């Protein structure tokens, strides 16, 4: 029945897209706002955010994972293949919802990883500042219903929850993550999983599974005002596929055996498929990551366990896609689909800090201390703690390098699909450079809402720096950034600057070497050919642009000896000083892949 429903959704989307008239294209070309003669009110907008989803983790971008709902959306709009976000969740969410650089928005890093030297500064608190206005607030002011169901992670103190930041109805996880089957924290930094509904503490239902529950609540919110004349903005930030990686058994089963060849085979297969689809150049090369192990060196039991870890991951992605299909089916049943714009993306690239040895002494002790198990038979089910290892994370970001936290393409380049029956371009790929700050101005353009001009609600606010992507969506332009426009980025000392087809990037140890590199990411998204020696003048010009970015966005230097995992340890110890043994075990677990990487880099 589930497969039949998804097929119906796919067919319905295709039929709706085929029914779009030429008048829609002329209308979108005349303005950024979507209007037709038959649809007079502004469009509904559904913003869907996956968590820690890698660049090639969905079928339209080369994955072996079945994602028919997202494939159907890709067929009904524009898929961006050169879209970038922050390499960590809270900074990405701050920029996504405000169009303002994360440093000026108050979220240069997640609060769990901020150093005390940095937290002396007002804009380094790791929570969304009151000097920015969210897209939800602007849309609510313009007459939209605004709903949110999912992970927030932008502050839980009074005035910081989404119910105080423009969302009319909410059910929100305030933490960086949590269990997907019950109300349980996933790391000892939290005493409990902190969920809120409309600003008040919330108890999850007994039959909770995150992806199903979040879509249920989104449908409930939309349905509560479905008959009035107001459009809606629904923000749906999933927990999938953040740690702990969990999925219902019927979603896991189709992937048992699919990963038995190992991570290198999956990474190469995804590279080939993405090339054949036109998502990347067909001749893209890949670099090997020091955290990627030797599949052949594992014994049969280890290979079996690793393959199932990835099968659960794939099942969690497909489960998310299935529930997106349920939302689409609901909108069709209510006659709302044709007037809804869908935006799908991820907050950052794949997470690579899962232990390479989940059955080891340290891992088993920390998971059992948190009340979890890592048994093969129940992996991914209720009570199970599952991750993918850094090795399979390299496949999740294929063909890119690096992962979450780092400024390599694997940490920053993720899928972006903008779809809707009223869009004139259907099933189109765009390699135009785009950035996470572009989402808010694009949403505002769809709604016909002007961005704030330095003030909102009687107070000064930071101006939006992102660009409206409507010219690309309509086909009026190939991109919204010129070859001279520079877009800077920094997270915990890992930094980048994009200009035209080029990118300069520096990644800190243990995976990086602290040196600036120069790449043509249009031709070489795998970042395999450093152009520093060939184009020194370009490097210096881009370094100067990065220095301007630092000054204008108040980017602080990193404290001596800073490491984001080490700082997480220190902050956790400070928060959970009564349980040093538990914290020590968790810390050693988290550090293992990075220690392995460091040792591998030191090998002659």
N, C-alpha and C positions, 0 to 999 in steps of 0.2 A: 504493500500500500504506500509506503514511504517513497519508493522509487517511482510509482505511478504518479504520486502528487508532484514530485519534482519535474517529471516529464511534462505534466500539464502546465506547470509554471513556466517552463522553458518555451512551450508552444505558445502560451498566452502572451509572453513578452515579445516573441517574434511577430505575432499577428498585430500587436499594438504598435510596434515600431513600423511595420509595413503600412499602417494606416495614417501615418503622419503626412500631412499635406505640404505642398511647396510653400504655402502661405506661412507656415511655421518658420521655415528657413529664412524667408524674407523678414519676418518679424524679429528673429534673433539677430539677424545681420544689422537691423536698424537700431537695436538697443541690446543691452546685456540681459534684459528681462525676458523671460519666456512668457508669451501671450499668444492666444489664438482666438478666433472668433467664437469658437464653441466653449472655450474656457476663459472666463473673464476675471476670476480672482487669481491672486499670485499663487505660484505652485506650492504644494507641500514639499518639504525637504527632509530626507532621511539621511543622516550622517552616521555611517557604520564604521566603527574602529576596532580592528583586531588588535591583539596584544602579543607582541614578540613574534609576529608572523614574518618569515623570511621572504626574500624577493621572489623565489620560485616555488612557493608553497601552495599556490593555487593553479588550477589547470590552465587558465588563460595565459599564465606566465611560464608554463613549461612543466608543471608538476604532474606526477603520476596520481596524485590524490584527486578523487572525484569531487568536483565542486560545481554541479550543474546550475545552481542558482546564480553563482558569481559568473559562470561562463555565459549565462543568459544575459546578465547585466552588461557584461563586456560586449556582447553582440548588439546591445541596444544603446551604445554610447561610445565614449572615447576612453581608451586605456593608455595611461601615461607610463612610459618606460624609462623616463629619466627624472622621476619625482624623488625628492629627498626630504627627510624628516630629521629630527634630533635622534641621537643614538641611545636615548633613555626616555622612559615613559613620561614623567611629569613635565620636563621641559617641552617635549613634543606636544602634550595636551594643552599646555599653556599657550603655545604658539598657534596650535590648531584652532582654539576657541577665541583668540583675540586678534590674530594677525600681527602681533607685536613680538619682537625678539625676546627670547626667554629671560635674558638677563634683566632687561628693563621691566618685564612682567613679574619679576620676583622669584623666578624658578630657574636659576642657572643649572641646578642639579636637583635630584631628588633629596628631600631633607635627610633621609637616612644616610647619605654619603657626604653631607656638607661638613667641612672642617670648622672647628670653633673659631679660628681666626677669621674665617669668611663670614660667619654668622653675626659678627659685630656690625655688619653692614645691612641696612634696611632692605636692599634689593637682593640679598643672599639668604633668604629665609626658607626657600623651597616651597612656598605657598603663594597662591595667586594674589598679587597686590591689588589694592583698591585704586591704583593709578591706571588700571586698564579696565575696559568694558568688554564683556563677553558678547559673542554673536547672539547668544540667547537673549540677553537683555535688549539688544537693538531690535531683534525680531519681535520680542514681546511688546516693546514700545510701538511697533508698527502694526500691532493687531494680530500677531501670530499666537496660537497656543504653542507652548514650549515644554517638551518632555525629555526626561533623561532616565535611562535604566542601565546601570553598569558601573564600571570602575571610574572613580573621580580622581583621587590622589592629588588634589590641589589644595588641601587644607580641610580640617574638621573643626577648628575652633569657631566660636560664634562669628557669624558674618562671612564665613569662608565656604560653607557647604553650598552645593549647587542650587538649593532652594533659595539662597540669598544672592545668587549670581545669575538670575534671569530665567531660571527654570520653574515653570508653574507646578508641575508634578514630577516627583523624583523618587527613585529608590537607588541608593548609591553606596558603593563600597569605598570607604575613605582611605583604605590602606593601599600599599603597593601591590598586594595580591592576597589571595585566600584560597581555601579549599573550594572545590567545585561541587562537592556532594553534601556538605553540611557547613554549619557556621563555626569554622575552626581556623585558627591562624596557621600560616605555612612556615613561618620563621619565629624564633623566640623573641624577636624585637617587639612583637605585639602580644598582649595578654589575651586578646580575643580578636575575632574578625569583626571589624567595626562597620556595620551596615546602618544606613539611615534611610528613612522614608519621609519625604516632605520636611526634612530638618530634624526629625525625632529618631532616637535609637529604634532599631527595627530587628525583629526576630524572624529569621528565615523559616519557611515552611518545612515540614518533615520530608516532603517529596522533592526537595530542591535538587536541581542540576542546573548549573549556571546558565548555559546557553538557552535552554528551554525556558527557564524562569524569566530571563531578561527579555526575551521576545514576548512571553505572556504578559509581562507588565507593560511593555511598549504598546501592545495591542489593546490592553485594558485602558491605558491613558488615552490613546487615540479614539477609542470607541466611546469614551465618556462625553466627547463633544462632536461626534461624527456628523450630527445633523445640523450643526450651526453653520454659519457662512464663513467662519474664520479658517484660514489655512493653518497647518501645523508644522513645527520643526521638531523632529524626533532625533535625539542623540543616543546612539546605541553602542556604547563601548564595552565589547565583550571581555570576558576573562580569558578566553581562548586565544593563544595557546601558552599562556604564562604558566610558570611553575606554581603548583604541581600539575603536571600534564595528566589529565584524566578524561575518560570518555565512557559512554555506555557500551556494553559488550557487543551489541549488534552493529555498532559502528567500527569497533576494533576488528571484528572477525574477517571482513573482506581484505584486510591488509596483512593478515598472518601469512608469512611466506614471501611477501613482496620485497622485503628488505634483507633477505638471506644472502644476497651477493655483497652486501656491505656498503659503506658510505661512499667509497670512491666510485663504484659503479653507478650509484644513484646520482652523485654529483655530475658525472659525465653524461648520463642519460638526460638529465634536466638541461644541461648546457646545450645538447643537440636539439632537444625539443624546443627550447626557447629560441634558438637560432632559426629553426624551421618555421616557427610562428612569426618571426620578424621582431620579437621582443628585444633581441640583441643581435649584433652583427654575427653572421654564421661562423666567422673565423675567430671569434673571441678566444683568447687564451686565459688560463687560470693559474694562480699561484698556489703552492701548497702551504697550508697553515701549520705552524709548529705544534699546535694542539691536536692535530689530526693524527690518530694512531694508525698502526698497521693491522688491517683487518685479518690478514693471514696469520698474524702472530697470536690471535685469540684461539682458544680451544673451542670445541664444538658447543659446549654449554654457554660459554661467554658470547659466542656469535648468536646463539639462540636468544639469549636474554637481550642483547643489544638490538636485535631485529624486532623483538616485541616492544621494546621501549619506543622505537620509531613507529611501529604499527599503532600504538596508542596515540601518539602524536598525530598521525594521519587521521585516525578516527576522530580526534577532537576537532581537527580542521573540518572534516566532513560533517560532523554534528553541528558545528556553527553554520555551515552552509545550508544544511537541512532546515534549521530554524529560521534563517533568513528567508528561505523559500516559503515558510509558513506565514511570515509577515507579508511577503509579496502577495500570496494567495488571499490573505485577509483584505488587503487594499483593493484587489481586483473585485472581491465579492461585494465591497462597499462602493464600487464605482469611483475609487480614488486613485487607482493606479495610473491612469493616463495623465493625471495632473500632479504626479509626484516625481521629483528629481532624487536619484540615489547617488550618494557619494560613498565609496568604500575605500579604505586604506588601512595601514597599520601604524602603530605609534613608533616603532623602531624595528630593526632587523632581529634575527633570531637570537635567542638567549643561549649562551655557550658555557655557562658556569655550572651546569649539572655535573655531578661526579662521574668520572670515567669508570669508577668501580663501586656501583651502588650496593653490592653485596659485601663490601669491605667492612672491617671492624668499625671504623670511624663513622661511616655512613649509616650502618645498621643501628648503631647506638644513638645517633642524633635523631633518626626517624622514629625509632621506638620511644625515645624520650618525648617526642611531640605527639605520640599516639598513633603513628603511621606504621605500615609495614612495606616491604619491598618484594614481597613474594611474587614469583613468576606467574603463578596460576591466576592471581587476582590483580595483576598489574593494571593500573588505570581505573580500577573500580573503587567503590566507597571504602575508605580506610587505607588506601594505597597511596604511596608517595612516589611519583614517577617524574623523571626528567629525560631529556635527550642529552647525550654527551656532546662535548665540543666537536667530536669527530662527525657525528651526524648533523650538527649545526652547520658545518661547512657545506653539507649537501643542501640544507634548508635555504642557504643564501646563494646557492650556485647561480652563476659562475663567479660570484663576487668574493672579495677578500675581507676578512675581519667580521666582527659580529657586534651585537649590542654592547654599548658603552664606548666603542671605538669609532673613530671618524673615517674609517675605511668604508668603501661602498656597501659592504655587507651589513654594516651597522646603520647606514643612513638611507640607502636606496630600497624602497619598498613599493608594492603595487599601489596604484591609484586608478580607480574606475569611476567615471562620472557618466551616469546613464539616465535615460528617461524617454518616454514615448514622444515628447515634444522636442527632443533634440534633433537637429537636422542631419547630424552625422552619426551613422550607426556602424558598429563593428570596426571602428577606426583605431589604429595605433598612432600615438604621437610621441616622438622622441624629444619634444621641447623640454628644456630644463624647467623644472617647477619646484617649489619649496613649500614646506608646511604652512608658512605664513600666508600662502595664497588661498587657502581654503576659506577663511572668513570673508575676504572681499568677494570671492566667487559666490558664496552663499548669499551675501548681501545683494549682489547684482541680480541673482535669480529672483530675489524677493522684491527688487526695486527699492531697496533701502540704502540711503546714503551713509557712508561711514562717518564717524564723528570727526570733526575738524578741530582737534585739540581740546575740546570740552564736551562734557556730557553730564546731565543732571546737575548743572550748576557748579561743576568742579573740573579742573584740568585733568585730562587723561592723555596717555601716550597715543600718538598717531599710528595708524595701521601702516606697516611697511610692505605688506604682501601685494601681489598683483592679481587682478581679476583675470581668470583664465577663459572668460567667455569668448574672446577673439579666436582662441584655439578650438574651443568647442564648436563654434559656428563655422570654422574654416576660413575666417577672414584674415588670420595670421598664422604663421608657423610657430610663433612663440611670443611671449610677452616680455622677455628680457633680451636686450641687445648684447652684442659682443663686448660692450664696454661696461655693462652693469655688473657690479660685484655683490655677491651675497656671502656674508661671513657667518661663521659658526664656531662655537667653543663649548666643550663639556669636560670639566675636570682635567684641563690641560691638553686633551685631544682636540685638535682644531682643524678647520678647513676653510678655504675660500674658493667659491665657484665664480668663474668669469668666462662667458662664452662656452666653448667646448672644453675648457680647461679647469683643473682643480689642483690647488696646492693643499697638502695634508701633512699633519704631524701626529703620530701616535706615540704615546708614552709606553714605557716598559710596564709589564714584562713582555707583551706581544710586539710592541713597537720599539724603535730605537731612539726616539726623541729628535729625529732629523726631519726637516721639511723635504717633501717629495713633490714632484710635478707630473701630472698625468693628463692626457687627452682622454677624458672619460666618455666621449662620444664614440671614439674608435676603440678605446681600450678600457671598458668598464671593469675588467678584471684587475686593473691597476698592476699590470705586469711589466710595463716599460717606463721607467723613471726618466723624465726628460730634463732633469736639472742640468746635466752637462751640455745637452744640445741647445737648450734655450735659457741661458742664464739671465738674459735681459727680461724675459717674461716672468721668470721666478722673482726677480727683484721688484718688478712692477706690482706683482700680485702680493708680495710680502708687504709692500707699502700700503696697499689697499687693506690688507688684514690689520695692520697697525691702526689705520683709521677706524676700522670696525671695532677694534678693542676700545679705543678712546670713546667713540660715540655711544657704545653700549655698556660702558663701565665694567668691562671684563677684568676681574681681579687675577693677579698672578697666583699660581698654586703655592701653598706652603711647602717649604723644603721637606722632602721625603714623603710627600703625599702619594697615596695609592688608594684607588676607590674601594678596593676590597678591604684593605687595612683600615680605612676610615669607617667602613661599615662595621668592622669588628669593634673598633673603639667605641662607636656610638651605641652598639648593641651592649657592650660591657657596661657602659654608663647607664643604660636603660634597665638592664637585667642583672645588676650586680649581685643579686641573691643566688643566681644560678650559674656560677662561673664554669662548672663542668659542662653543662649543656651548651653554653655559649662557645666554649672551647671546641667542642665536638663539631658544632655547626660551622664554626670558622675554619677548622681544618678541612672540612668537607668542601666548603666554597673555594678555599685556596688551592686545593689539589690540582685542578687543571692548569692554573697559572704557574704553580711551582714546576709542573711537568714542562710547561712551555719554556720557563726560564732555564731549566736544566738542558733542554734540547738546544736552545740557542747557544749555550756555552760549550756544547760539544765541538771538538775540533773538526 
